[in-house]
């Protein structure tokens, strides 16, 4: 993949992002529409055919900013693509006056490297469906995380 040309852009194609998220093991219902709180979606593509390499969905629920989905295709990991798209979302939240961002991480080490800290699920805004899922903490062990922007 040497010499790979990547392009980041905003997208309204949530369906494509949802497929990417599901393919990369995020637990979403394929029949659900884009959530009402979504502010922006970004994608990173490559090539003339615009192959979807990564995506991120930023939302705001109950006055809290949330990364509502982020995924990078396995063959593009270790290329700093996740960091680049996450920095775009952080920049957007700062521009909107946000002071923190929450997420539920299946890859917490990646987010720790970006400055996120693990918090108790009780400290998180009550917007994450997975926190009430019966698999949470038994079959599925994501971490609830927060990034302070101040």
BELDA-V631032 format. One line per field, one symbol per residue. phi: phi as a letter, one per 30 degrees, with the letter a starting at -180 (. if undefined). A space follows every 10 residues. Layout:
phi = ???
This chain:
phi = .didccbcad bcddeddedd ddeciddbdd cdddddddca bbbcbbiedh ddcaabccbb bhicdbdcla abeedcdici dddddddddd edddddidca bcacccbdde dedcjdbdbd ddddddbcdd dcddddiccb bdcdbbcdcc
